[in-house]
Amino acid sequence: MKQCLSNHVIERHRIAHTLGPWKIGKHSTTVVSEHQVETTNKRHDGGVNDQKYYGGSLIGESILRKENAALIAAAPDMYEVLLALAFLESDTDYDEVIERAQEIVKNIRGV
C-alpha cells in the first residue's frame, strides 16, 4: 500500500510499536509483523519472534474472530492515516489520504 505521509512526518511522530505491515499470521488466530518484536524482557522473547511457527513475529494471538484479527492487523496503517489527517501539508493531500483510508477499510472488510 502506498504511504501517504512524508518520512520526516512519520519519524517525528513515531510511537514505540512494532513496525508494520501487520497481517494475519500462519495461524488464523494470530497477527504478525515482518519486523522483529522487541519485548520488555530483553533476555528472553518468549518465542514471539519464531517466524517459522507464526509466519512472522507475533503481535497477538488467541484472536478468535477473523474480523478482529483483520482490524488489529490494520492498526499501523490506520495510525499512519490518522497522522496524515492531523498533519495535512496541503489541500491536495486530502484526496490521497481519503483514498488510503478507503483502501484500509476495504482490506479490513476483505473486499
ChimeraX attribute file (.defattr): number of C-alpha atoms within 10 A of each C-alpha:
attribute: neighborCount
match mode: 1-to-1
recipient: residues
	/A:1	8
	/A:2	8
	/A:3	14
	/A:4	22
	/A:5	19
	/A:6	10
	/A:7	9
	/A:8	9
	/A:9	13
	/A:10	16
	/A:11	9
	/A:12	8
	/A:13	10
	/A:14	13
	/A:15	10
	/A:16	7
	/A:17	10
	/A:18	19
	/A:19	14
	/A:20	15
	/A:21	15
	/A:22	24
	/A:23	23
	/A:24	26
	/A:25	23
	/A:26	15
	/A:27	14
	/A:28	17
	/A:29	16
	/A:30	25
	/A:31	29
	/A:32	30
	/A:33	24
	/A:34	17
	/A:35	16
	/A:36	17
	/A:37	18
	/A:38	14
	/A:39	13
	/A:40	8
	/A:41	8
	/A:42	7
	/A:43	7
	/A:44	9
	/A:45	13
	/A:46	9
	/A:47	11
	/A:48	20
	/A:49	22
	/A:50	14
	/A:51	18
	/A:52	9
	/A:53	14
	/A:54	22
	/A:55	19
	/A:56	24
	/A:57	25
	/A:58	26
	/A:59	22
	/A:60	17
	/A:61	17
	/A:62	11
	/A:63	17
	/A:64	11
	/A:65	10
	/A:66	15
	/A:67	13
	/A:68	14
	/A:69	24
	/A:70	22
	/A:71	18
	/A:72	21
	/A:73	25
	/A:74	21
	/A:75	16
	/A:76	16
	/A:77	20
	/A:78	17
	/A:79	14
	/A:80	21
	/A:81	22
	/A:82	13
	/A:83	18
	/A:84	23
	/A:85	16
	/A:86	9
	/A:87	12
	/A:88	14
	/A:89	12
	/A:90	7
	/A:91	8
	/A:92	9
	/A:93	15
	/A:94	15
	/A:95	10
	/A:96	17
	/A:97	21
	/A:98	15
	/A:99	14
	/A:100	21
	/A:101	18
	/A:102	12
	/A:103	16
	/A:104	19
	/A:105	16
	/A:106	11
	/A:107	14
	/A:108	18
	/A:109	11
	/A:110	9
	/A:111	7
